[in-house]
Amino acid sequence: MIKLNAQAVTIDAAAGDNPTRTITGVAVPYGETAIVSDGTAVRFEKGALPVEGKAPKLFMYHDSSQPVGLVTERVDTEEGMMFAARISATAAGDEALTLALDGVLDSVSVGVNPTRFSYDDEGTMIVTQAEWLELSLVPIPAFAGAEIEKVYASAENTVLASQEEPDTEPTSEPVEETKVESVQPEAVVEATTPTAPIPAQPKRKFALPTPGEYMAAMHIGGTTFANVAAAANEYMLSKQSALQAAAGDVLTTNTPGLLPVPVLGPVFEDLNYIRPVVAAVGARAMPDGGQSKTWIRPTWTTHVSVGAQSPELGGVSATTPVIASNVVTKTTLAGQVTLSVQDIDFTSPAALEIILRDLAGQYMLASDNVAADAIVAGATASGATWDVTANDPSTLISAIYTSAYNILLETNFLPDHIFVAPGVWQALGAQLDADKRPVFPYVGAAGLMGVNAMGSANVTVANTFNPFGLNLVADRNFAAGTMVVARGQAIEFYEQVRGIMSVEVPSTLGRTFSYYGYVSTFIADSTQVQSIALA
């Protein structure tokens, strides 16, 4: 479950005379990015939260053991989800209403289970549909606009507002003491008006207050809490020496049941959810909104011809054009996971969010693998070979130029990408000339000169000195030894991400989540995709 935390806001919370115990405001502003408890960025789109169905409960601080009311109204607007919530007439509700009236709890934070979402390029979770489980009163919200706009309290409840300090003028009238309920009924927490000190009179002794008295006095505040806190401090100082003399040594080995076990989240990421190939060639939208299973991608088979006419009134060049009808089929990529409700409810950081993020990341890796496989399968052998073991850059230069020549000769285009497996990328960087200098020196920093500088040229212009200006794409999804020189426009990748699908499994108290999407690949002209063999 997503619980949103942390950015400071200010609000105008005012108590009125309307005989209700209601708060109103903005639960979630749409289109604004916030950070959840495990550090993930989240943004809600319009319509993400339901306005019907079971009403979300009102909690304190996202703590289900501190319910204080119920959300009674939900209104979906262009700017965000508006709400009204009624605070229950309980001790906890009175405390919540007091803190809201005082402006201490001036904001709200939603607790939701996302059921449909995706991730943008920056890794932000975009929530388009979610179950709204609860709304919590908090002092600091995740969204700058998630704030309480009005607090309405009945006339008889206005006593819950912050209490004024009692008059400090000396008085001879007796002052009624405030009784505080506690485990020890004989203990009394005084809330009397202080009087002027009497010379030579010993300081009045207070008995050690009970925990219940201390908490009650903290709630009351003012002089009451000051007296109780001073009494507790005085008692502890008077007993400190005796306690130190009588106490035995207590180590952490004696109190293992009291030691907290912190969990530092989020989970360390050992995979980088990137798509080098897809990022290089780009992802295109599916035709027809993705409604069909297959579709047609036309390409030239035979072009028309133009030639010189000779003699006059003689026949002119005439060639019948042929356009191929290529059938492209979609591939479905999907994965699923089933979580118990206990795993969803009890884990912190929330296992649900972490696992679903991994599910989406695995989809990204799988879709990039489809694109990488399509390049290898659709490439034309250039006939060139790079002798990696000889560490002779001349064979590398010859192989790349041969591939570029083949593309230029057949299509009048030049390549702009070179796709390699990680091992080939390593071999490229390790190439040395006869004087043991790197063939690809670093020349970016001021004052640093590369002797060879072969990596700074650009093969996309026909008169360059060498082809090492190609966009180098290293991807672990390529098989070992893969090296392909290509024009990026000849490689087409189509995608329709459908995102999360979920279903509850009541029989096992679980919930199954699936993440899926459709992809298609098409090599428009295999001549423009040339593979190089490695020896």
C-alpha positions as CSV (number, residue, x, y, z in Angstrom):
1,M,0.0,0.0,0.0
2,I,1.3,3.4,-0.9
3,K,1.5,5.9,2.0
4,L,2.6,9.4,1.0
5,N,5.0,11.4,3.1
6,A,6.7,14.7,3.3
7,Q,6.7,18.3,2.0
8,A,5.8,21.3,4.1
9,V,2.6,23.3,3.4
10,T,0.6,25.9,5.2
11,I,-3.2,26.1,5.4
12,D,-6.0,28.2,6.9
13,A,-7.9,26.0,9.4
14,A,-10.7,27.8,11.2
15,A,-13.2,26.6,13.7
16,G,-16.9,27.5,12.9
17,D,-20.2,27.4,14.6
18,N,-21.7,24.7,12.3
19,P,-22.7,21.9,14.6
20,T,-20.6,19.2,12.9
21,R,-17.3,17.5,13.4
22,T,-16.2,17.7,9.8
23,I,-13.0,18.5,7.9
24,T,-12.8,19.2,4.2
25,G,-10.0,19.7,1.8
26,V,-7.9,18.2,-1.0
27,A,-6.9,14.5,-0.6
28,V,-4.7,14.3,-3.7
29,P,-3.9,17.0,-6.3
30,Y,-3.6,15.5,-9.9
31,G,-0.5,15.8,-12.0
32,E,1.8,16.6,-9.1
33,T,4.7,14.3,-8.2
34,A,5.4,13.3,-4.6
35,I,7.7,10.9,-2.8
36,V,6.4,7.9,-0.9
37,S,8.0,6.3,2.2
38,D,10.5,4.1,0.3
39,G,11.7,7.0,-1.9
40,T,9.7,6.2,-5.0
41,A,8.2,9.1,-7.0
42,V,4.4,8.9,-7.6
43,R,2.0,11.0,-9.6
44,F,-1.8,10.5,-9.7
45,E,-3.8,11.2,-12.8
46,K,-7.4,12.4,-12.9
47,G,-9.9,9.7,-12.1
48,A,-7.3,7.5,-10.3
49,L,-9.3,7.5,-7.0
50,P,-12.9,6.1,-6.8
51,V,-15.8,8.4,-5.8
52,E,-18.1,5.4,-5.1
53,G,-17.8,2.2,-3.2
54,K,-16.7,1.6,0.4
55,A,-15.8,4.8,2.1
56,P,-12.1,5.2,3.1
57,K,-11.5,5.3,6.9
58,L,-9.9,8.3,8.6
59,F,-6.7,7.4,10.5
60,M,-4.1,9.3,12.5
61,Y,-0.6,9.0,10.9
62,H,-1.5,6.0,8.7
63,D,-1.9,3.9,11.9
64,S,-4.8,1.5,11.5
65,S,-4.9,1.2,15.3
66,Q,-5.9,4.9,15.5
67,P,-9.1,5.3,13.6
68,V,-10.8,8.6,14.2
69,G,-13.5,8.8,11.5
70,L,-14.8,8.2,8.0
71,V,-14.6,9.9,4.7
72,T,-18.2,10.9,3.9
73,E,-17.9,12.8,0.6
74,R,-15.6,12.4,-2.5
75,V,-15.6,14.8,-5.4
76,D,-13.4,14.3,-8.4
77,T,-12.3,17.6,-10.0
78,E,-9.8,18.6,-12.7
79,E,-7.4,19.7,-10.1
80,G,-7.7,16.8,-7.7
81,M,-9.8,14.6,-5.4
82,M,-11.8,16.7,-2.9
83,F,-13.1,15.2,0.3
84,A,-15.1,15.7,3.4
85,A,-14.6,13.5,6.5
86,R,-16.5,13.2,9.8
87,I,-14.5,12.8,13.0
88,S,-16.0,10.4,15.5
89,A,-17.1,11.5,18.9
90,T,-14.5,9.4,20.8
91,A,-11.5,10.2,22.9
92,A,-9.2,9.7,19.9
93,G,-11.6,11.7,17.7
94,D,-11.6,14.6,20.2
95,E,-7.8,14.6,20.2
96,A,-7.7,14.6,16.4
97,L,-10.2,17.4,16.3
98,T,-8.2,19.4,18.8
99,L,-5.0,19.0,16.8
100,A,-6.9,20.0,13.6
101,L,-8.4,23.1,15.2
102,D,-5.0,24.1,16.5
103,G,-3.4,23.7,13.1
104,V,-1.0,20.9,14.2
105,L,-2.6,18.3,11.9
106,D,-3.3,20.6,9.0
107,S,-2.8,18.1,6.1
108,V,-3.9,14.7,4.9
109,S,-2.2,11.8,3.2
110,V,-3.9,9.0,1.3
111,G,-3.3,5.2,1.7
112,V,-4.0,3.4,-1.6
113,N,-3.3,0.1,-3.4
114,P,-2.5,0.9,-7.1
115,T,-4.3,-1.4,-9.5
116,R,-3.3,0.2,-12.8
117,F,-0.1,2.2,-13.3
118,S,3.0,2.6,-15.4
119,Y,6.4,4.3,-15.1
120,D,7.8,7.2,-17.1
121,D,11.4,7.6,-18.3
122,E,12.4,9.2,-15.0
123,G,11.1,6.2,-13.0
124,T,8.0,8.1,-11.7
125,M,5.0,5.8,-11.0
126,I,2.0,7.1,-12.9
127,V,-1.2,5.9,-11.1
128,T,-4.3,5.8,-13.2
129,Q,-6.4,3.5,-11.0
130,A,-6.2,2.6,-7.3
131,E,-8.1,1.3,-4.4
132,W,-8.6,4.1,-1.8
133,L,-8.3,2.4,1.6
134,E,-7.7,5.2,4.0
135,L,-7.1,8.9,4.6
136,S,-4.8,10.0,7.4
137,L,-4.4,13.2,9.3
138,V,-0.7,14.2,9.2
139,P,1.3,17.3,10.1
140,I,3.3,17.2,6.7
141,P,1.8,15.9,3.4
142,A,3.5,14.4,0.4
143,F,1.7,16.8,-2.0
144,A,1.9,20.5,-1.4
145,G,-1.9,20.8,-2.1
146,A,-3.0,17.9,0.1
147,E,-4.3,20.0,2.9
148,I,-7.3,20.5,5.2
149,E,-9.2,23.6,4.0
150,K,-11.8,23.9,6.8
151,V,-12.3,22.4,10.2
152,Y,-15.9,22.5,11.6
153,A,-16.5,21.9,15.3
154,S,-19.8,22.1,17.2
155,A,-20.2,24.8,19.9
156,E,-20.0,22.3,22.7
157,N,-16.7,20.9,21.3
158,T,-14.9,24.2,21.0
159,V,-13.4,23.4,24.4
160,L,-11.1,21.1,22.5
161,A,-9.2,24.1,21.2
162,S,-5.8,24.9,22.8
163,Q,-6.4,25.9,26.4
164,E,-5.3,29.3,27.7
165,E,-2.7,29.7,30.4
166,P,-4.4,30.4,33.8
167,D,-4.2,33.9,35.2
168,T,-0.8,34.2,37.0
169,E,-1.9,36.9,39.4
170,P,-1.7,35.9,43.1
171,T,-5.1,34.9,44.6
172,S,-6.2,33.8,48.0
173,E,-9.2,31.9,46.7
174,P,-8.8,28.2,46.6
175,V,-8.3,26.7,43.2
176,E,-10.0,23.6,42.1
177,E,-7.6,20.8,41.2
178,T,-7.9,18.9,37.9
179,K,-8.3,15.1,38.5
180,V,-6.6,12.9,35.8
181,E,-7.6,9.3,35.5
182,S,-4.7,6.9,36.1
183,V,-3.9,3.4,37.3
184,Q,-3.2,4.9,40.8
185,P,-6.5,6.7,41.8
186,E,-4.9,8.5,44.8
187,A,-2.5,10.4,42.5
188,V,-3.6,13.9,41.5
189,V,-2.1,16.1,38.9
190,E,-2.5,19.7,39.9
191,A,-3.5,22.5,37.6
192,T,-3.6,25.2,40.2
193,T,-2.8,28.9,39.6
194,P,0.7,29.5,41.0
195,T,1.0,31.8,44.0
196,A,3.8,34.1,45.2
197,P,6.5,32.1,47.0
198,I,6.6,32.2,50.8
199,P,10.1,33.0,52.2
200,A,11.8,30.2,54.1
201,Q,9.1,27.8,53.2
202,P,10.4,24.5,51.9
203,K,9.6,23.6,48.3
204,R,6.5,21.5,47.8
205,K,7.2,17.9,47.0
206,F,5.3,16.1,44.2
207,A,4.8,12.4,44.0
208,L,6.1,10.7,40.9
209,P,3.2,10.9,38.3
210,T,2.0,7.7,36.7
211,P,2.4,7.3,32.9
212,G,-1.3,7.9,32.5
213,E,-1.1,11.2,34.4
214,Y,1.9,12.3,32.5
215,M,0.2,11.7,29.1
216,A,-3.0,13.3,30.2
217,A,-1.1,16.4,31.5
218,M,0.8,16.5,28.1
219,H,-2.6,16.6,26.4
220,I,-3.9,19.4,28.7
221,G,-0.7,21.4,28.4
222,G,0.0,24.7,30.1
223,T,0.8,24.9,33.8
224,T,-0.5,21.4,34.4
225,F,2.1,19.8,32.1
226,A,4.8,22.0,33.5
227,N,4.1,20.9,37.1
228,V,3.9,17.2,36.2
229,A,7.1,17.4,34.1
230,A,8.9,19.2,36.9
231,A,7.7,16.6,39.5
232,A,9.0,13.7,37.3
233,N,12.3,15.4,36.8
234,E,12.7,16.2,40.5
235,Y,11.8,12.6,41.5
236,M,14.3,11.1,39.1
237,L,17.1,13.4,40.3
238,S,16.4,12.5,43.9
239,K,16.5,8.8,43.1
240,Q,19.4,8.8,40.7
241,S,22.2,8.1,43.2
242,A,20.3,5.3,44.9
243,L,19.3,3.7,41.6
244,Q,22.9,3.9,40.3
245,A,24.2,2.2,43.5
246,A,21.6,-0.6,43.4
247,A,21.3,-1.3,39.7
248,G,23.0,-4.3,38.1
249,D,24.7,-4.2,34.7
250,V,22.1,-4.6,31.9
251,L,23.5,-5.2,28.4
252,T,21.8,-5.7,25.0
253,T,22.4,-9.5,25.5
254,N,20.0,-9.3,28.5
255,T,17.2,-7.6,26.5
256,P,17.1,-9.2,23.0
257,G,13.3,-8.9,22.9
258,L,13.5,-5.2,23.1
259,L,16.0,-4.6,20.4
260,P,14.5,-3.1,17.2
261,V,15.4,-4.5,13.9
262,P,15.4,-1.7,11.4
263,V,14.9,-2.2,7.7
264,L,16.6,0.3,5.4
265,G,14.6,0.5,2.2
266,P,14.1,0.5,-0.6
267,V,15.6,-2.9,-1.7
268,F,19.0,-2.5,-3.3
269,E,18.6,-2.7,-7.1
270,D,20.9,-5.2,-8.7
271,L,19.4,-4.7,-12.2
272,N,19.3,-1.5,-14.2
273,Y,15.9,-1.4,-16.0
274,I,17.2,0.2,-19.2
275,R,16.5,-0.6,-22.9
276,P,19.6,0.4,-24.9
277,V,18.4,-0.9,-28.2
278,V,14.8,0.5,-27.8
279,A,16.2,3.8,-26.7
280,A,18.5,3.9,-29.8
281,V,15.9,3.1,-32.4
282,G,12.8,4.5,-30.6
283,A,9.5,2.9,-29.6
284,R,6.6,3.6,-32.1
285,A,2.9,3.4,-31.4
286,M,1.0,0.4,-32.6
287,P,-1.2,1.1,-35.6
288,D,-5.0,1.3,-35.2
289,G,-4.6,1.8,-31.5
290,G,-3.4,-1.7,-31.1
291,Q,-6.8,-3.3,-31.9
292,S,-5.6,-5.9,-34.3
293,K,-3.3,-9.0,-33.8
294,T,-1.5,-8.5,-37.1
295,W,-1.0,-5.6,-39.4
296,I,0.7,-4.7,-42.8
297,R,4.0,-2.8,-43.2
298,P,4.6,-2.0,-46.9
299,T,8.2,-1.9,-48.4
300,W,9.6,-1.5,-51.8
301,T,10.5,-4.6,-53.8
302,T,11.0,-2.9,-57.2
303,H,11.2,0.8,-57.9
304,V,10.2,2.6,-61.1
305,S,13.0,3.5,-63.4
306,V,14.1,6.6,-65.3
307,G,16.6,6.7,-68.2
308,A,17.6,8.7,-71.2
309,Q,15.3,8.6,-74.2
310,S,17.0,7.7,-77.5
311,P,16.1,8.4,-80.2
312,E,13.4,11.1,-80.0
313,L,9.9,9.6,-79.8
314,G,11.6,6.4,-78.9
315,G,10.4,4.3,-76.0
316,V,11.2,5.6,-72.5
317,S,12.2,3.6,-69.5
318,A,9.3,1.7,-68.0
319,T,9.6,-0.6,-65.0
320,T,6.6,-2.0,-63.1
321,P,6.9,-1.0,-59.4
322,V,6.3,-3.7,-56.8
323,I,5.4,-2.9,-53.2
324,A,5.6,-5.8,-50.8
325,S,2.9,-6.5,-48.2
326,N,4.7,-7.5,-45.1
327,V,2.6,-9.0,-42.3
328,V,3.8,-7.9,-38.8
329,T,2.6,-10.0,-35.8
330,K,2.4,-8.8,-32.2
331,T,4.2,-10.5,-29.4
332,T,2.6,-10.5,-25.9
333,L,5.0,-9.9,-23.0
334,A,3.6,-10.6,-19.6
335,G,4.6,-11.6,-16.1
336,Q,2.6,-12.2,-12.9
337,V,3.0,-12.5,-9.1
338,T,0.7,-13.4,-6.3
339,L,1.0,-11.7,-2.9
340,S,-0.7,-12.6,0.3
341,V,-2.7,-9.8,1.9
342,Q,-0.4,-10.2,4.9
343,D,2.6,-9.4,2.7
344,I,0.8,-6.4,1.4
345,D,-0.4,-5.1,4.7
346,F,2.5,-5.9,7.1
347,T,5.7,-5.2,5.1
348,S,7.6,-1.9,5.4
349,P,8.9,-0.7,3.0
350,A,5.8,-2.0,1.2
351,A,6.5,-5.3,-0.6
352,L,3.6,-4.6,-3.1
353,E,5.2,-1.5,-4.5
354,I,8.7,-2.9,-4.7
355,I,7.6,-6.1,-6.4
356,L,5.3,-4.4,-8.9
357,R,8.2,-2.0,-9.8
358,D,10.4,-5.1,-10.4
359,L,7.6,-6.6,-12.5
360,A,7.5,-3.5,-14.7
361,G,11.3,-3.5,-14.9
362,Q,11.4,-7.1,-16.0
363,Y,8.9,-6.2,-18.8
364,M,11.3,-3.5,-20.0
365,L,14.3,-5.9,-20.1
366,A,12.2,-8.5,-21.9
367,S,11.0,-6.0,-24.6
368,D,14.5,-4.8,-25.2
369,N,15.6,-8.5,-25.7
370,V,12.9,-8.8,-28.4
371,A,14.3,-5.8,-30.2
372,A,17.9,-7.1,-29.9
373,D,16.9,-10.5,-31.3
374,A,15.2,-8.9,-34.2
375,I,18.3,-7.0,-35.2
376,V,20.5,-10.1,-35.2
377,A,17.9,-12.2,-37.0
378,G,17.2,-9.5,-39.7
379,A,20.8,-8.5,-40.4
380,T,22.6,-9.2,-43.7
381,A,26.1,-10.7,-43.5
382,S,28.6,-8.0,-44.6
383,G,31.2,-10.5,-45.6
384,A,33.7,-8.7,-43.4
385,T,35.6,-10.1,-40.4
386,W,37.3,-8.4,-37.5
387,D,40.2,-10.4,-36.1
388,V,39.8,-9.6,-32.4
389,T,42.5,-11.9,-31.1
390,A,45.2,-10.3,-33.3
391,N,44.7,-6.8,-31.7
392,D,45.1,-5.3,-35.1
393,P,42.9,-2.3,-35.5
394,S,43.3,-2.4,-39.3
395,T,40.9,-5.3,-39.6
396,L,38.4,-3.5,-37.4
397,I,38.5,-0.4,-39.6
398,S,38.2,-2.5,-42.8
399,A,35.2,-4.5,-41.4
400,I,33.3,-1.3,-40.5
401,Y,34.0,0.4,-43.7
402,T,33.0,-2.7,-45.7
403,S,29.6,-2.7,-43.9
404,A,29.2,1.1,-44.5
405,Y,30.1,0.6,-48.1
406,N,27.5,-2.1,-48.6
407,I,24.8,0.1,-47.2
408,L,25.9,3.1,-49.2
409,L,26.1,1.2,-52.4
410,E,22.7,-0.4,-52.2
411,T,20.6,2.3,-50.6
412,N,22.5,5.6,-50.9
413,F,22.2,5.9,-47.1
414,L,25.0,5.7,-44.5
415,P,24.9,3.9,-41.2
416,D,24.5,5.8,-37.9
417,H,24.6,3.0,-35.3
418,I,26.8,0.1,-34.3
419,F,25.2,-2.5,-32.1
420,V,27.5,-4.7,-30.0
421,A,27.5,-7.3,-27.2
422,P,29.3,-6.4,-24.0
423,G,32.3,-8.5,-24.9
424,V,32.7,-6.7,-28.2
425,W,32.4,-3.4,-26.4
426,Q,35.2,-4.5,-24.2
427,A,37.4,-5.5,-27.2
428,L,36.8,-2.1,-28.9
429,G,38.0,-0.2,-25.8
430,A,41.1,-2.4,-25.5
431,Q,42.3,-1.8,-29.1
432,L,45.9,-0.4,-29.1
433,D,48.1,0.9,-31.9
434,A,51.7,-0.3,-32.5
435,D,52.9,2.1,-29.8
436,K,50.5,0.7,-27.3
437,R,48.3,3.8,-27.4
438,P,44.5,3.4,-27.2
439,V,42.8,3.6,-30.6
440,F,39.9,5.3,-28.9
441,P,41.5,7.9,-26.6
442,Y,39.6,10.2,-24.3
443,V,39.6,13.7,-25.9
444,G,36.8,15.4,-24.1
445,A,38.7,17.1,-21.3
446,A,40.4,20.5,-21.9
447,G,44.1,20.1,-22.5
448,L,43.9,16.4,-23.1
449,M,44.8,15.4,-26.7
450,G,44.3,12.1,-28.4
451,V,47.1,11.0,-30.7
452,N,44.9,8.8,-32.8
453,A,41.5,10.4,-32.1
454,M,39.8,7.7,-34.2
455,G,36.7,7.9,-32.1
456,S,35.9,11.5,-33.0
457,A,35.1,11.1,-36.7
458,N,31.7,10.6,-38.2
459,V,30.8,7.9,-40.6
460,T,27.5,9.5,-41.5
461,V,29.3,11.8,-43.8
462,A,30.8,10.2,-46.8
463,N,34.1,12.0,-46.7
464,T,35.1,11.3,-43.1
465,F,38.4,9.7,-42.3
466,N,36.9,6.7,-40.4
467,P,33.6,5.4,-39.2
468,F,34.0,5.7,-35.5
469,G,31.5,8.4,-35.1
470,L,28.7,5.8,-35.1
471,N,26.3,5.7,-32.2
472,L,27.7,2.8,-30.1
473,V,25.0,0.7,-28.5
474,A,26.2,-2.0,-26.1
475,D,23.5,-4.3,-24.8
476,R,23.7,-7.5,-22.8
477,N,20.7,-8.9,-24.7
478,F,22.9,-9.4,-27.7
479,A,24.5,-12.9,-28.1
480,A,28.2,-13.0,-27.5
481,G,30.2,-11.8,-30.5
482,T,27.4,-9.7,-32.0
483,M,28.5,-6.7,-34.0
484,V,26.1,-5.0,-36.3
485,V,26.5,-1.8,-38.3
486,A,23.1,-0.3,-39.2
487,R,21.0,2.7,-40.2
488,G,18.6,3.2,-37.3
489,Q,15.6,4.1,-39.4
490,A,15.6,0.6,-40.9
491,I,14.9,-1.0,-37.5
492,E,11.3,-0.5,-36.3
493,F,10.1,-1.3,-32.8
494,Y,6.4,-1.0,-32.0
495,E,4.9,-1.1,-28.5
496,Q,1.7,-0.9,-26.6
497,V,2.1,-1.1,-22.8
498,R,-1.1,-2.2,-21.0
499,G,0.3,-2.0,-17.5
500,I,-1.0,-3.7,-14.3
501,M,-4.0,-6.1,-14.1
502,S,-5.0,-7.4,-10.7
503,V,-7.5,-9.8,-9.2
504,E,-8.2,-10.8,-5.6
505,V,-8.1,-14.4,-4.6
506,P,-10.4,-14.7,-1.5
507,S,-9.9,-18.4,-1.1
508,T,-6.2,-17.9,-0.3
509,L,-6.3,-14.3,1.0
510,G,-4.1,-13.3,-1.9
511,R,-4.0,-10.9,-4.8
512,T,-2.5,-11.7,-8.2
513,F,-0.9,-9.0,-10.3
514,S,0.0,-9.2,-14.0
515,Y,2.0,-6.7,-16.0
516,Y,1.7,-7.0,-19.8
517,G,2.1,-5.3,-23.1
518,Y,2.4,-5.9,-26.8
519,V,5.5,-5.4,-29.0
520,S,6.3,-5.9,-32.7
521,T,9.6,-5.6,-34.5
522,F,10.2,-5.1,-38.2
523,I,13.4,-4.8,-40.2
524,A,12.3,-2.5,-43.1
525,D,15.5,-3.1,-45.2
526,S,18.0,-5.8,-44.2
527,T,20.6,-4.3,-46.6
528,Q,20.8,-1.4,-44.1
529,V,21.6,-3.8,-41.3
530,Q,25.1,-5.4,-41.8
531,S,26.6,-7.9,-39.4
532,I,30.4,-8.3,-38.9
533,A,31.9,-11.7,-38.1
534,L,34.5,-11.9,-35.3
535,A,37.5,-14.1,-35.5
